């Protein structure tokens, strides 16, 4: 299997807790034994000089609060390699993450892999966004917003145009992120991940690499299940509903 070069871009802040997580993250990346990689940390992350293959780009948090779109664009601008991993400072890498990517390959535009929550459940990885498309409950009675069955089966690709990637973590080609950067008018909590996903989908498709896994750092106990996996019945109902929407657009 062909080796793949990666830039790992991590956005962070100046908190003591973030620094502790960053040490764990860097170690988990180094343990992957990737021949060519770099780690770019955007944010105030001093006292990490004892680690190799990484650089820190300071960021003035006072310019605009929670300006993560700017931080992610800085990662793109400074990345050496074409395969860029974008993540927040609470994502750990499974020991077989790189082997999974070597098996999956580099034929993608923007790609997700498995994200596992602190309790072992799925985090927001291969998902659709309910409020964006599911506006008419009378047309689609099978979708239950209370259970929020938004997580698709990993082998499901037919609903690609209705998907989005959580800003927590994703992998994308540098050339595409240069063409479709993050909207710096938006900050965390303003749907910046949805805005980017909708721009991306006008030209490209999302891919899913179910062979690789990342995990939410165990310190992040506030992360909890907000989406659940679709049952087969829900998936059928979703496809029926989307077919109706598509016919209405003709």
C-alpha atoms as a printed R data frame, in Angstrom:
    type eleno elety resid chain resno       x      y       z
1   ATOM     1    CA   UNK     A     1   0.000  0.000   0.000
2   ATOM     2    CA   UNK     A     2   1.235  3.460  -0.935
3   ATOM     3    CA   UNK     A     3   2.350  5.827   1.803
4   ATOM     4    CA   UNK     A     4   0.271  9.000   2.247
5   ATOM     5    CA   UNK     A     5   1.617 12.345   3.450
6   ATOM     6    CA   UNK     A     6  -0.525 14.268   5.946
7   ATOM     7    CA   UNK     A     7  -0.741 17.707   7.471
8   ATOM     8    CA   UNK     A     8  -2.532 17.554  10.825
9   ATOM     9    CA   UNK     A     9  -4.111 20.925  11.547
10  ATOM    10    CA   UNK     A    10  -5.300 21.501  15.101
11  ATOM    11    CA   UNK     A    11  -7.093 24.601  16.359
12  ATOM    12    CA   UNK     A    12  -6.809 25.440  20.041
13  ATOM    13    CA   UNK     A    13  -6.941 28.203  22.658
14  ATOM    14    CA   UNK     A    14  -4.740 29.192  25.539
15  ATOM    15    CA   UNK     A    15  -6.297 27.083  28.292
16  ATOM    16    CA   UNK     A    16  -4.272 24.763  30.517
17  ATOM    17    CA   UNK     A    17  -6.679 21.910  29.791
18  ATOM    18    CA   UNK     A    18  -6.151 22.355  26.047
19  ATOM    19    CA   UNK     A    19  -2.372 22.053  26.446
20  ATOM    20    CA   UNK     A    20  -2.773 18.763  28.301
21  ATOM    21    CA   UNK     A    21  -5.000 17.408  25.532
22  ATOM    22    CA   UNK     A    22  -2.564 18.591  22.860
23  ATOM    23    CA   UNK     A    23   0.232 16.518  24.386
24  ATOM    24    CA   UNK     A    24  -1.964 13.417  24.186
25  ATOM    25    CA   UNK     A    25  -2.968 14.263  20.602
26  ATOM    26    CA   UNK     A    26   0.611 14.789  19.419
27  ATOM    27    CA   UNK     A    27   1.689 11.495  20.971
28  ATOM    28    CA   UNK     A    28  -1.223  9.668  19.303
29  ATOM    29    CA   UNK     A    29  -0.155 11.116  15.923
30  ATOM    30    CA   UNK     A    30   3.509 10.273  16.411
31  ATOM    31    CA   UNK     A    31   2.575  6.702  17.337
32  ATOM    32    CA   UNK     A    32   1.010  6.275  13.871
33  ATOM    33    CA   UNK     A    33   4.531  6.053  12.365
34  ATOM    34    CA   UNK     A    34   3.663  8.067   9.256
35  ATOM    35    CA   UNK     A    35   6.808  8.543   7.109
36  ATOM    36    CA   UNK     A    36   5.957 12.129   6.105
37  ATOM    37    CA   UNK     A    37   3.715 14.301   8.238
38  ATOM    38    CA   UNK     A    38   3.530 17.627   9.994
39  ATOM    39    CA   UNK     A    39   1.415 19.055  12.787
40  ATOM    40    CA   UNK     A    40   0.229 22.654  12.609
41  ATOM    41    CA   UNK     A    41  -1.262 24.034  15.811
42  ATOM    42    CA   UNK     A    42  -3.086 27.353  15.443
43  ATOM    43    CA   UNK     A    43  -3.599 29.059  18.777
44  ATOM    44    CA   UNK     A    44  -1.611 29.802  21.888
45  ATOM    45    CA   UNK     A    45   0.101 26.500  22.673
46  ATOM    46    CA   UNK     A    46   3.411 27.371  24.303
47  ATOM    47    CA   UNK     A    47   5.763 24.946  26.042
48  ATOM    48    CA   UNK     A    48   5.350 22.201  23.455
49  ATOM    49    CA   UNK     A    49   8.874 22.570  22.096
50  ATOM    50    CA   UNK     A    50   9.883 19.061  23.159
51  ATOM    51    CA   UNK     A    51   7.855 17.561  20.290
52  ATOM    52    CA   UNK     A    52   9.147 17.182  16.733
53  ATOM    53    CA   UNK     A    53   7.324 17.602  13.387
54  ATOM    54    CA   UNK     A    54   5.091 20.375  14.599
55  ATOM    55    CA   UNK     A    55   4.851 24.128  14.416
56  ATOM    56    CA   UNK     A    56   2.771 26.550  16.423
57  ATOM    57    CA   UNK     A    57   1.129 29.570  14.837
58  ATOM    58    CA   UNK     A    58   0.123 32.058  17.517
59  ATOM    59    CA   UNK     A    59  -3.335 33.541  17.282
60  ATOM    60    CA   UNK     A    60  -4.701 36.627  18.985
61  ATOM    61    CA   UNK     A    61  -7.953 35.439  20.570
62  ATOM    62    CA   UNK     A    62  -8.958 39.040  21.323
63  ATOM    63    CA   UNK     A    63  -9.460 40.004  17.665
64  ATOM    64    CA   UNK     A    64 -12.710 38.062  17.391
65  ATOM    65    CA   UNK     A    65 -14.081 35.544  19.879
66  ATOM    66    CA   UNK     A    66 -14.281 31.895  18.714
67  ATOM    67    CA   UNK     A    67 -12.891 32.741  15.279
68  ATOM    68    CA   UNK     A    68 -12.281 29.152  14.259
69  ATOM    69    CA   UNK     A    69 -12.926 29.775  10.572
70  ATOM    70    CA   UNK     A    70  -9.866 32.030  10.437
71  ATOM    71    CA   UNK     A    71  -7.789 29.434  12.265
72  ATOM    72    CA   UNK     A    72  -8.756 26.692   9.819
73  ATOM    73    CA   UNK     A    73  -7.908 28.890   6.842
74  ATOM    74    CA   UNK     A    74  -4.505 29.547   8.411
75  ATOM    75    CA   UNK     A    75  -3.967 25.782   8.501
76  ATOM    76    CA   UNK     A    76  -4.734 25.579   4.781
77  ATOM    77    CA   UNK     A    77  -2.370 28.441   3.969
78  ATOM    78    CA   UNK     A    78   0.514 26.866   5.885
79  ATOM    79    CA   UNK     A    79   0.053 23.191   5.024
80  ATOM    80    CA   UNK     A    80   2.935 21.431   3.277
81  ATOM    81    CA   UNK     A    81   0.989 18.377   2.188
82  ATOM    82    CA   UNK     A    82  -2.094 18.000   0.014
83  ATOM    83    CA   UNK     A    83  -3.969 15.803   2.513
84  ATOM    84    CA   UNK     A    84  -5.013 18.050   5.393
85  ATOM    85    CA   UNK     A    85  -6.674 16.887   8.598
86  ATOM    86    CA   UNK     A    86  -8.720 19.602  10.296
87  ATOM    87    CA   UNK     A    87  -9.577 19.052  13.944
88  ATOM    88    CA   UNK     A    88 -10.346 20.668  17.243
89  ATOM    89    CA   UNK     A    89  -8.016 20.084  20.180
90  ATOM    90    CA   UNK     A    90  -9.890 17.090  21.581
91  ATOM    91    CA   UNK     A    91  -9.468 14.516  18.791
92  ATOM    92    CA   UNK     A    92  -7.251 11.478  19.434
93  ATOM    93    CA   UNK     A    93  -6.086  9.062  16.728
94  ATOM    94    CA   UNK     A    94  -6.698  5.333  16.910
95  ATOM    95    CA   UNK     A    95  -3.523  3.263  16.568
96  ATOM    96    CA   UNK     A    96  -4.658  1.907  13.159
97  ATOM    97    CA   UNK     A    97  -5.797  5.282  11.762
98  ATOM    98    CA   UNK     A    98  -2.967  5.531   9.249
99  ATOM    99    CA   UNK     A    99  -3.203  1.902   8.143
100 ATOM   100    CA   UNK     A   100  -6.885  2.490   7.438
101 ATOM   101    CA   UNK     A   101  -6.070  5.509   5.303
102 ATOM   102    CA   UNK     A   102  -3.410  3.620   3.338
103 ATOM   103    CA   UNK     A   103  -6.019  0.984   2.562
104 ATOM   104    CA   UNK     A   104  -8.648  3.606   1.698
105 ATOM   105    CA   UNK     A   105  -6.325  5.668  -0.507
106 ATOM   106    CA   UNK     A   106  -6.253  9.292  -1.667
107 ATOM   107    CA   UNK     A   107  -9.124  9.346  -4.164
108 ATOM   108    CA   UNK     A   108 -11.424 11.823  -2.392
109 ATOM   109    CA   UNK     A   109 -12.286 15.531  -2.306
110 ATOM   110    CA   UNK     A   110 -13.260 15.832   1.354
111 ATOM   111    CA   UNK     A   111 -13.504 12.761   3.521
112 ATOM   112    CA   UNK     A   112 -14.826 11.683   6.886
113 ATOM   113    CA   UNK     A   113 -13.835  8.682   8.985
114 ATOM   114    CA   UNK     A   114 -15.316  7.157  12.107
115 ATOM   115    CA   UNK     A   115 -15.557  9.469  15.130
116 ATOM   116    CA   UNK     A   116 -16.136  7.646  18.403
117 ATOM   117    CA   UNK     A   117 -17.597  9.415  21.409
118 ATOM   118    CA   UNK     A   118 -16.331  9.175  24.974
119 ATOM   119    CA   UNK     A   119 -18.942  6.522  25.783
120 ATOM   120    CA   UNK     A   120 -18.089  4.427  22.703
121 ATOM   121    CA   UNK     A   121 -21.031  5.604  20.598
122 ATOM   122    CA   UNK     A   122 -20.751  7.377  17.271
123 ATOM   123    CA   UNK     A   123 -20.133 11.107  17.300
124 ATOM   124    CA   UNK     A   124 -21.243 13.316  14.375
125 ATOM   125    CA   UNK     A   125 -19.371 11.626  11.564
126 ATOM   126    CA   UNK     A   126 -21.400 10.398   8.527
127 ATOM   127    CA   UNK     A   127 -24.517 12.479   8.943
128 ATOM   128    CA   UNK     A   128 -27.292 14.500   7.360
129 ATOM   129    CA   UNK     A   129 -28.650 17.739   8.753
130 ATOM   130    CA   UNK     A   130 -32.328 17.562   9.584
131 ATOM   131    CA   UNK     A   131 -33.442 21.188   9.780
132 ATOM   132    CA   UNK     A   132 -31.900 22.057   6.419
133 ATOM   133    CA   UNK     A   133 -33.991 19.651   4.340
134 ATOM   134    CA   UNK     A   134 -36.699 18.152   6.544
135 ATOM   135    CA   UNK     A   135 -38.984 21.166   6.633
136 ATOM   136    CA   UNK     A   136 -42.331 19.576   5.882
137 ATOM   137    CA   UNK     A   137 -43.261 16.962   8.460
138 ATOM   138    CA   UNK     A   138 -46.483 16.232   6.581
139 ATOM   139    CA   UNK     A   139 -44.462 14.969   3.643
140 ATOM   140    CA   UNK     A   140 -42.141 12.930   5.813
141 ATOM   141    CA   UNK     A   141 -43.860 11.421   8.829
142 ATOM   142    CA   UNK     A   142 -41.175  8.776   9.354
143 ATOM   143    CA   UNK     A   143 -38.533 11.123  10.700
144 ATOM   144    CA   UNK     A   144 -38.519 11.573  14.468
145 ATOM   145    CA   UNK     A   145 -36.703 14.730  15.524
146 ATOM   146    CA   UNK     A   146 -36.811 13.676  19.161
147 ATOM   147    CA   UNK     A   147 -34.512 10.727  18.514
148 ATOM   148    CA   UNK     A   148 -32.547 12.663  15.858
149 ATOM   149    CA   UNK     A   149 -31.655  9.660  13.741
150 ATOM   150    CA   UNK     A   150 -29.240 11.645  11.595
151 ATOM   151    CA   UNK     A   151 -26.286  9.241  11.520
152 ATOM   152    CA   UNK     A   152 -26.170  7.336   8.242
153 ATOM   153    CA   UNK     A   153 -24.837  3.813   7.756
154 ATOM   154    CA   UNK     A   154 -21.183  4.106   6.756
155 ATOM   155    CA   UNK     A   155 -21.815  2.486   3.387
156 ATOM   156    CA   UNK     A   156 -24.660  4.868   2.495
157 ATOM   157    CA   UNK     A   157 -23.716  7.329  -0.265
158 ATOM   158    CA   UNK     A   158 -27.034  8.006  -2.029
159 ATOM   159    CA   UNK     A   159 -27.865 10.925   0.283
160 ATOM   160    CA   UNK     A   160 -24.532 12.655  -0.225
161 ATOM   161    CA   UNK     A   161 -26.061 15.941  -1.358
162 ATOM   162    CA   UNK     A   162 -27.985 16.239   1.937
163 ATOM   163    CA   UNK     A   163 -24.966 15.694   4.159
164 ATOM   164    CA   UNK     A   164 -22.608 17.956   6.032
165 ATOM   165    CA   UNK     A   165 -19.386 17.513   7.973
166 ATOM   166    CA   UNK     A   166 -19.182 18.537  11.591
167 ATOM   167    CA   UNK     A   167 -16.443 21.103  12.123
168 ATOM   168    CA   UNK     A   168 -15.020 18.839  14.811
169 ATOM   169    CA   UNK     A   169 -12.941 16.835  12.325
170 ATOM   170    CA   UNK     A   170 -12.572 16.113   8.625
171 ATOM   171    CA   UNK     A   171  -9.920 15.501   5.949
172 ATOM   172    CA   UNK     A   172  -9.730 17.426   2.667
173 ATOM   173    CA   UNK     A   173  -7.429 18.231  -0.216
174 ATOM   174    CA   UNK     A   174  -5.493 21.473   0.135
175 ATOM   175    CA   UNK     A   175  -6.432 22.588  -3.382
176 ATOM   176    CA   UNK     A   176 -10.138 22.273  -2.595
177 ATOM   177    CA   UNK     A   177  -9.835 24.088   0.719
178 ATOM   178    CA   UNK     A   178  -8.029 26.886  -1.103
179 ATOM   179    CA   UNK     A   179 -10.865 27.028  -3.626
180 ATOM   180    CA   UNK     A   180 -13.591 26.816  -0.964
181 ATOM   181    CA   UNK     A   181 -12.211 28.276   2.271
182 ATOM   182    CA   UNK     A   182 -14.035 28.696   5.541
183 ATOM   183    CA   UNK     A   183 -16.233 31.794   5.730
184 ATOM   184    CA   UNK     A   184 -14.338 34.117   8.063
185 ATOM   185    CA   UNK     A   185 -17.434 36.240   8.608
186 ATOM   186    CA   UNK     A   186 -18.683 33.387  10.803
187 ATOM   187    CA   UNK     A   187 -17.450 32.123  14.165
188 ATOM   188    CA   UNK     A   188 -18.074 28.956  16.153
189 ATOM   189    CA   UNK     A   189 -21.779 28.376  16.767
190 ATOM   190    CA   UNK     A   190 -22.981 30.264  13.687
191 ATOM   191    CA   UNK     A   191 -23.333 27.212  11.444
192 ATOM   192    CA   UNK     A   192 -19.963 27.738   9.799
193 ATOM   193    CA   UNK     A   193 -19.628 24.007   9.109
194 ATOM   194    CA   UNK     A   194 -23.012 23.920   7.354
195 ATOM   195    CA   UNK     A   195 -22.185 26.973   5.252
196 ATOM   196    CA   UNK     A   196 -18.919 25.411   4.125
197 ATOM   197    CA   UNK     A   197 -20.565 22.041   3.408
198 ATOM   198    CA   UNK     A   198 -23.250 23.620   1.240
199 ATOM   199    CA   UNK     A   199 -20.629 25.499  -0.774
200 ATOM   200    CA   UNK     A   200 -18.548 22.346  -1.150
201 ATOM   201    CA   UNK     A   201 -21.467 20.198  -2.349
202 ATOM   202    CA   UNK     A   202 -22.215 22.460  -5.297
203 ATOM   203    CA   UNK     A   203 -19.181 21.001  -7.045
204 ATOM   204    CA   UNK     A   204 -17.760 18.091  -5.032
205 ATOM   205    CA   UNK     A   205 -18.833 14.992  -3.103
206 ATOM   206    CA   UNK     A   206 -18.171 13.836   0.424
207 ATOM   207    CA   UNK     A   207 -16.489 10.458   0.955
208 ATOM   208    CA   UNK     A   208 -16.466  8.104   3.940
209 ATOM   209    CA   UNK     A   209 -13.432  6.124   5.085
210 ATOM   210    CA   UNK     A   210 -14.869  3.623   7.536
211 ATOM   211    CA   UNK     A   211 -11.476  1.937   7.876
212 ATOM   212    CA   UNK     A   212 -10.031  4.683  10.100
213 ATOM   213    CA   UNK     A   213 -11.124  5.962  13.493
214 ATOM   214    CA   UNK     A   214 -10.594  8.984  15.712
215 ATOM   215    CA   UNK     A   215 -11.857  9.373  19.247
216 ATOM   216    CA   UNK     A   216 -13.075 12.211  21.437
217 ATOM   217    CA   UNK     A   217 -10.555 12.860  24.227
218 ATOM   218    CA   UNK     A   218 -11.786 11.278  27.498
219 ATOM   219    CA   UNK     A   219 -11.566 14.622  29.294
220 ATOM   220    CA   UNK     A   220 -14.434 15.915  27.161
221 ATOM   221    CA   UNK     A   221 -17.236 14.564  29.315
222 ATOM   222    CA   UNK     A   222 -19.568 17.319  28.099
223 ATOM   223    CA   UNK     A   223 -19.649 15.642  24.687
224 ATOM   224    CA   UNK     A   224 -22.725 13.490  24.579
225 ATOM   225    CA   UNK     A   225 -24.898 11.728  22.041
226 ATOM   226    CA   UNK     A   226 -26.966 14.319  20.210
227 ATOM   227    CA   UNK     A   227 -27.552 12.280  17.056
228 ATOM   228    CA   UNK     A   228 -28.403  8.602  16.874
229 ATOM   229    CA   UNK     A   229 -27.977  6.009  14.148
230 ATOM   230    CA   UNK     A   230 -30.719  5.579  11.580
231 ATOM   231    CA   UNK     A   231 -32.768  2.438  11.738
232 ATOM   232    CA   UNK     A   232 -33.398  0.701   8.388
233 ATOM   233    CA   UNK     A   233 -36.983  1.944   8.508
234 ATOM   234    CA   UNK     A   234 -35.879  5.549   9.024
235 ATOM   235    CA   UNK     A   235 -33.373  5.294   6.167
236 ATOM   236    CA   UNK     A   236 -36.119  4.051   3.847
237 ATOM   237    CA   UNK     A   237 -38.416  6.900   4.909
238 ATOM   238    CA   UNK     A   238 -35.640  9.458   4.385
239 ATOM   239    CA   UNK     A   239 -35.043  8.253   0.838
240 ATOM   240    CA   UNK     A   240 -38.773  8.316   0.103
241 ATOM   241    CA   UNK     A   241 -38.991 11.868   1.402
242 ATOM   242    CA   UNK     A   242 -35.962 13.023  -0.574
243 ATOM   243    CA   UNK     A   243 -37.453 11.530  -3.732
244 ATOM   244    CA   UNK     A   244 -40.565 13.655  -3.176
245 ATOM   245    CA   UNK     A   245 -38.451 16.771  -2.675
246 ATOM   246    CA   UNK     A   246 -36.478 16.033  -5.840
247 ATOM   247    CA   UNK     A   247 -39.673 15.615  -7.888
248 ATOM   248    CA   UNK     A   248 -40.987 18.933  -6.574
249 ATOM   249    CA   UNK     A   249 -37.844 20.668  -7.808
250 ATOM   250    CA   UNK     A   250 -38.380 19.476 -11.404
